[in-house]
Amino acid sequence: MAKAFPVTHQRGFGAVAITTFVFLYAPLAVALVFAFNAGTSPAKWGGFSLRWFQSAANNQQVISASILSLKLAATSATLSTTLATLAALAMTRTPRFRGWTLAYSTISVPLMVPEIVTAVALLIVTATFRGWTGYSGLGYLILAHTAFCVPFAYLPIRARLHTMDISLERAAGDLYASPWNAFRFVTMPLLFPGILAGFILAFVTSLDDVVITEFVKTAGQDTLPTYMLGQVRRTITPEVNAIAAVFLLISVALVICIYVVNERTKIN
């Protein structure tokens, strides 16, 4: 009698997984190690030092770019998460309507279209409005990042809504709660981990975006990623590695934050 096919264990799967993780994380590990390099070469170890972190912290251009990046990421993440929450509620808490598939596809377009195409389209739109209004402030970058980040915030929020027990919301209605009170006291607390995950994902996406920012920004609107890109074009120093290490630390902290919130939600 033939043996059953082992679907839970595939020969060579472990080796493929390990190789994949090595290719993914080895460059990050190298950049992290050389962030503490005392020498000026980005590829030759010259001893342990924090000089490049101090150099980045005292660099006025880095400080200005960091502040702009945080403002842009926080604003666009807030706007995109708000829009994504409203869209997710409309797509999951209402009956199917004509054009539902088109609406879902429209929200998902930035995920399917190459980012360079989205950047060119946003460049055309913002350039047109600049010509009409003469305004060239930060608003264009905020709108561009918001439009790009909506689907990233939408996916975890919609996934959370799908896993929520809708009978709890119906029970609130049966107990004469108004739609707003049912949303405020039942839906919102249960949905909060999804909203937080969507906000953090949108925040990180905006924070490290280069292509759209490079196309839409005007003079004096360098974010930290575009500043780093400019530095790499000129000369590479361990200061870039130090900035990258801080970026990595922020990303890890945000992931831990999502994990802790989800675990506490499960416990409660």
C-alpha positions as CSV (number, residue, x, y, z in Angstrom):
1,M,0.0,0.0,0.0
2,A,1.4,3.4,-1.0
3,K,2.3,5.8,1.8
4,A,0.3,9.0,2.1
5,F,1.9,12.1,0.7
6,P,3.5,14.0,3.6
7,V,1.9,17.5,3.2
8,T,3.4,18.7,6.5
9,H,7.0,18.0,5.6
10,Q,8.7,18.6,2.3
11,R,12.3,17.4,1.7
12,G,14.6,20.4,1.2
13,F,12.0,22.9,2.5
14,G,14.2,23.8,5.5
15,A,17.3,24.4,3.4
16,V,15.3,26.6,1.0
17,A,13.8,28.6,4.0
18,I,17.2,29.1,5.6
19,T,18.7,30.2,2.3
20,T,15.9,32.7,1.8
21,F,16.3,34.1,5.3
22,V,20.1,34.5,4.8
23,F,19.6,36.4,1.5
24,L,17.0,38.6,3.2
25,Y,18.7,39.4,6.5
26,A,22.4,39.1,5.8
27,P,22.6,42.5,4.0
28,L,20.8,44.1,7.0
29,A,23.2,42.5,9.4
30,V,26.2,43.7,7.4
31,A,24.8,47.3,7.3
32,L,24.0,47.1,11.1
33,V,27.5,45.9,11.9
34,F,29.3,48.6,9.8
35,A,27.1,51.3,11.4
36,F,29.5,50.9,14.4
37,N,32.6,51.1,12.2
38,A,35.2,53.5,13.4
39,G,36.8,53.9,10.0
40,T,35.7,55.9,7.1
41,S,35.3,53.0,4.7
42,P,31.8,51.5,4.4
43,A,33.3,48.0,3.6
44,K,36.5,47.8,5.7
45,W,36.3,47.3,9.5
46,G,38.3,49.9,11.5
47,G,37.2,49.1,15.0
48,F,34.1,49.7,17.1
49,S,32.8,53.3,17.5
50,L,29.6,55.3,17.8
51,R,31.1,58.2,15.9
52,W,28.8,57.9,12.9
53,F,25.7,57.9,15.1
54,Q,27.0,61.1,16.7
55,S,27.8,62.5,13.2
56,A,24.3,61.8,12.0
57,A,22.8,63.3,15.2
58,N,24.8,66.5,14.7
59,N,24.1,66.8,11.0
60,Q,21.5,69.5,10.5
61,Q,20.5,68.1,7.1
62,V,19.8,64.8,8.7
63,I,17.8,66.4,11.5
64,S,15.7,68.5,9.1
65,A,15.0,65.5,6.8
66,S,14.1,63.3,9.8
67,I,11.6,65.9,11.1
68,L,10.0,66.2,7.6
69,S,9.9,62.4,7.2
70,L,8.1,62.0,10.6
71,K,5.6,64.8,9.9
72,L,4.9,63.4,6.5
73,A,4.6,59.8,7.6
74,A,2.4,60.7,10.6
75,T,0.0,62.9,8.6
76,S,-0.3,60.6,5.6
77,A,-0.7,57.5,7.8
78,T,-3.5,59.2,9.8
79,L,-5.3,60.3,6.7
80,S,-4.9,57.0,4.9
81,T,-5.9,54.9,7.9
82,T,-9.1,57.0,8.4
83,L,-10.0,56.6,4.7
84,A,-9.1,52.9,4.8
85,T,-11.3,52.4,7.9
86,L,-14.3,54.0,6.3
87,A,-13.8,52.0,3.1
88,A,-13.4,48.7,5.0
89,L,-16.6,49.4,7.0
90,A,-18.4,50.2,3.8
91,M,-17.1,47.0,2.0
92,T,-17.7,44.6,4.9
93,R,-20.7,45.9,6.8
94,T,-23.1,46.7,4.0
95,P,-24.7,44.3,1.5
96,R,-23.0,43.8,-1.9
97,F,-23.8,46.6,-4.2
98,R,-23.3,47.2,-7.9
99,G,-19.7,48.2,-8.5
100,W,-18.4,46.4,-5.4
101,T,-15.7,44.6,-7.3
102,L,-14.7,47.8,-9.1
103,A,-14.5,49.7,-5.8
104,Y,-12.3,46.9,-4.3
105,S,-10.1,46.8,-7.4
106,T,-9.7,50.6,-7.3
107,I,-8.5,50.5,-3.7
108,S,-6.0,47.7,-4.5
109,V,-4.6,49.4,-7.6
110,P,-1.5,50.9,-5.9
111,L,-0.5,47.4,-4.8
112,M,-0.8,45.9,-8.3
113,V,0.6,48.8,-10.4
114,P,4.4,49.3,-10.3
115,E,5.3,52.2,-8.0
116,I,7.1,54.1,-10.7
117,V,3.8,54.2,-12.7
118,T,2.0,55.6,-9.6
119,A,4.8,58.1,-9.1
120,V,4.6,59.4,-12.7
121,A,0.8,59.7,-12.5
122,L,1.0,61.6,-9.2
123,L,3.7,63.8,-10.8
124,I,1.4,64.8,-13.6
125,V,-1.4,65.6,-11.3
126,T,0.6,67.6,-8.8
127,A,2.4,69.5,-11.7
128,T,-1.0,70.4,-13.1
129,F,-2.2,71.8,-9.8
130,R,1.1,73.6,-9.3
131,G,0.5,75.3,-12.6
132,W,-3.1,76.3,-11.8
133,T,-2.6,77.4,-8.2
134,G,1.1,78.3,-7.9
135,Y,1.2,76.4,-4.6
136,S,4.3,74.2,-4.1
137,G,4.1,73.3,-0.4
138,L,4.1,70.0,1.5
139,G,0.4,69.4,0.8
140,Y,1.2,67.6,-2.5
141,L,3.6,65.1,-0.8
142,I,1.0,64.5,1.9
143,L,-1.8,63.8,-0.6
144,A,0.5,61.6,-2.7
145,H,1.6,59.5,0.2
146,T,-1.9,59.3,1.5
147,A,-3.2,58.0,-1.9
148,F,-0.3,55.4,-2.0
149,C,-0.8,54.2,1.6
150,V,-4.5,53.7,1.6
151,P,-4.4,50.1,0.4
152,F,-1.6,49.2,2.8
153,A,-3.8,50.4,5.7
154,Y,-7.0,48.9,4.2
155,L,-5.8,45.3,4.1
156,P,-5.2,44.7,7.9
157,I,-8.4,46.6,8.8
158,R,-10.5,44.7,6.4
159,A,-9.0,41.4,7.6
160,R,-9.8,42.3,11.2
161,L,-13.4,43.1,10.3
162,H,-13.7,39.7,8.6
163,T,-12.6,37.9,11.7
164,M,-14.8,39.9,14.1
165,D,-18.0,38.3,15.4
166,I,-20.7,40.4,13.8
167,S,-23.3,39.0,16.2
168,L,-21.9,41.3,18.9
169,E,-22.7,44.3,16.8
170,R,-26.2,42.9,16.1
171,A,-26.7,42.3,19.8
172,A,-25.9,46.0,20.5
173,G,-28.5,47.0,18.0
174,D,-31.0,44.6,19.6
175,L,-30.3,46.3,22.9
176,Y,-31.3,49.7,21.4
177,A,-27.8,51.0,20.9
178,S,-27.7,53.7,18.2
179,P,-25.4,52.9,15.2
180,W,-22.8,55.4,16.6
181,N,-22.9,53.9,20.1
182,A,-22.6,50.4,18.6
183,F,-19.6,51.5,16.6
184,R,-18.0,53.4,19.5
185,F,-18.5,50.7,22.2
186,V,-18.4,47.5,20.3
187,T,-17.0,47.7,16.8
188,M,-14.2,50.2,17.5
189,P,-12.6,48.4,20.5
190,L,-12.6,45.2,18.6
191,L,-11.3,46.8,15.4
192,F,-8.6,48.8,17.2
193,P,-5.7,46.3,16.7
194,G,-6.5,46.2,12.9
195,I,-6.5,50.0,12.8
196,L,-3.2,50.2,14.7
197,A,-1.7,47.6,12.4
198,G,-2.9,49.6,9.3
199,F,-1.6,52.8,10.7
200,I,1.8,51.4,11.5
201,L,2.0,49.7,8.0
202,A,1.0,53.0,6.3
203,F,3.5,54.9,8.6
204,V,6.4,52.7,7.7
205,T,5.5,52.7,4.0
206,S,5.4,56.5,3.9
207,L,8.5,56.8,6.1
208,D,10.8,54.8,3.7
209,D,9.2,55.7,0.4
210,V,11.7,57.0,-2.2
211,V,10.2,56.8,-5.6
212,I,7.0,58.8,-5.1
213,T,8.7,61.3,-2.9
214,E,11.5,61.8,-5.5
215,F,8.9,62.5,-8.2
216,V,6.5,64.8,-6.3
217,K,8.8,66.8,-4.0
218,T,10.1,70.2,-4.7
219,A,13.3,72.0,-3.7
220,G,13.9,71.9,0.0
221,Q,11.6,68.9,0.7
222,D,14.1,66.2,1.1
223,T,12.9,63.4,3.4
224,L,15.4,61.1,5.1
225,P,15.3,58.4,2.4
226,T,15.8,60.9,-0.4
227,Y,18.6,62.5,1.5
228,M,20.3,59.1,1.9
229,L,19.8,58.4,-1.8
230,G,21.6,61.7,-2.5
231,Q,24.5,60.8,-0.2
232,V,24.9,57.4,-1.8
233,R,25.1,59.1,-5.2
234,R,28.0,61.2,-4.0
235,T,30.0,59.0,-1.6
236,I,29.1,56.3,0.8
237,T,30.1,56.7,4.4
238,P,29.2,54.7,7.5
239,E,26.9,57.6,8.5
240,V,24.4,56.1,6.0
241,N,24.7,52.8,7.7
242,A,24.1,54.5,11.1
243,I,20.9,56.1,9.7
244,A,19.8,52.7,8.2
245,A,20.4,51.1,11.6
246,V,18.1,53.6,13.3
247,F,15.5,52.9,10.6
248,L,15.8,49.2,11.3
249,L,15.4,49.8,15.0
250,I,12.2,51.8,14.5
251,S,10.8,49.1,12.2
252,V,11.5,46.4,14.8
253,A,9.9,48.5,17.6
254,L,6.8,49.0,15.5
255,V,6.5,45.3,14.8
256,I,6.9,44.5,18.5
257,C,4.2,47.1,19.2
258,I,1.7,45.4,16.9
259,Y,2.5,42.0,18.4
260,V,2.0,43.2,21.9
261,V,-1.3,44.9,21.1
262,N,-2.6,41.7,19.3
263,E,-1.6,39.5,22.2
264,R,-3.2,41.7,24.7
265,T,-6.4,41.8,22.6
266,K,-6.4,37.9,22.5
267,I,-6.0,37.7,26.3
268,N,-8.8,40.2,26.9
